[in-house]
């Protein structure tokens, strides 16, 4: 369900990662792509932002980066995300705002755009204190999508989020985990954090043709490493 990789993907993926990518494409070709449901099925809604964050002792000024080797950068002030870039998997996509459905679950981004990611608009913005939630499709009825290769990220990979205030928040991947949708760990994914963190979420695991949905979610956990002016 995420924008298909561009022509540079072959050059970006090497060795085992390239082999895994081929495997994912084979899996994609074997399933019915008339998908139903959303890519994220937590039992609880992501937490809403209580109020826009104001600068404080721990907030970094726009353009100020945390020195290399620091465990995490100070949180940024609230600002809407505008673009997501993940060089390792050739992601370069704009954002749309996401809302909750009647059951309190996060709606998926529109299914007719393969290169689009969604941000939960009532939650934390990427770079702000807390866990910002960003979601995207692994595939759509039109083919492979923006987060097709999300599961291939590894600790240390960088995720860049351009923001409306002219800053770029740079996150470092901590881990990539897969959870069954019927046992989604809401607290682990959406819970409070002592710093600025990011959650990238998409579908994964086995595709159930009866449900027309994947049975699992892939979640990337990352923390704010630095920020700079665009």
Order of alpha helices (4+ residues) and beta strands (2+ residues): alpha-alpha-beta-beta-beta-beta-beta-beta-beta-beta-alpha-beta-beta
